[in-house]
Structures are given as C-alpha cells and as structure tokens.
Amino acid sequence: MTVTEAVARRVSVRAYKPDPVPGAVIRDILEAAHRAPSGGNLQPWRVCALAGEPLEALKAQAAANPGGEEPEYDVYPANLWDPFRTRRFECGEDLYATLGIPRDDKPARLRQLFRNTQFFDAPVGLFFSLDRKLGPPQWADVGMYMQTVMLLATERGLSTCAQEFWARYPKTVADHIDLPDDHMLFSGMAMGWADEDAPINGLRTRRDPFEAWATMEGFD
C-alpha cells in the first residue's frame, strides 16, 4: 500500500469487530510512528495503549458518568462560525443519517455520542498527552504523530477513530493510565478491525474543493 492509498482509505471508523489486536502489532505501529516530525525534535507526545481488562475498567467508569467531567480545554471555539460551523453541522447530519436517527431524536443522538466511552467496541484504546508547559506548536506535533499512527494502522489493515471526546474525562483517564500531574490529556483513539457491515462505517465525510482553501502562485 502506498502512502497515497493509505491517506485515501483512512476514515473515522465507529463500529469494530471484537477480535483482539496483538500487542506486538500495536507496539510496532507506535514505534514506527515515532519518526513523525516535531519542532526542534522535542517529540512531545506521551502515549498509553489499553486492551483487555484495563480497557474494560476504564470504559465501565466512563459509562457510569455520562455527564463527563470539567474539560481542561475546549475542543471547538464557542459560537463556531462559517465555514467551520457548516462543515461540523454537515458532518453530524451525515453521521446520524447512516443510523437513521432524525435530528429531533435527541436521546438517540446522545446514546450514539456516548458510544465514544466504549471506543465504539474497538479492542484497543489509545491516549495521547503532553507536558502542560508546552504550547500550541507542540500540540500540533502530537497531531502529526497521531496522523502517522492512523496511516500506519491503515497500512496494516486496521482502522482507527481519533477521539477528542475524551477531553470530557481528564480525571478518569489520568487515574487509569497513571498520567503525571504535569501532563495533559489531548485525545483518545479507537483502533481495531472495522465491522464492514455496520452502516455507520459507510460514512465518508465531505471535503471542500481545492479552491476553497488553497492558492498557488508562481507555477507554470
């Protein structure tokens, strides 16, 4: 598989088969992704991978607290504006449409949202954090590391879903993964074998045309 093919195939998968993923495969992916770039080679990411009983214990505690905790950062700015507001709205509508959940069925939408606490039944849950004293450039570095992880997983036939949802559970996650007080949780990620029969996995989010977000000057 080429890098171009992996980029095209990677999607956010929200339904998984229960089949376990060998720990050696997860370690191989995480170690290979460590070649991701970072400013000044700071390598600011800290990663924890959970499976089996440790993962089940975390899922149970998160599910018992559907309201979550006080987030340590805002995933989205308040009063999101266009074009970002429209993109987010369309993404949500397209997602719930795959499940046949109408806009006015708030309980069903909340139940789907909190499927995040179960990693969508993925057998592997990953958490990404960084030192609290680091700034936005290092957050971007962690994002590049995560993207590298997702592409390497795709190459190996695995699927993923990045989950900033876990910003709702900073204390719960920190307790379960022994996160030092000087580190902040950034994101979770589900990883496993996609359930190809699940309708939600047929979602392909829309992308704006090139001209909407890029310019090129000085080329032939």
Secondary structure, 3 states (H helix, E strand, C coil): CCHHHHHHHCCECCCECCCCCCHHHHHHHHHHHCCCCCHHHCCCCEEEEECHHHHHHHHHHHHCCCCCCCCCCCCCCCCCCCCHHHHHHHHHHHHHHHCCCCCCCHHHHHHHHHHHHHHHHCCEEEEEEEECCCCHHHHHHHHHHHHHHHHHHHHCCCEEEEEHHHHHCHHHHHHHHCCCCCEEEEEEEEEECECCCCHHHHCCCCCCCHHHCCCCCCCC
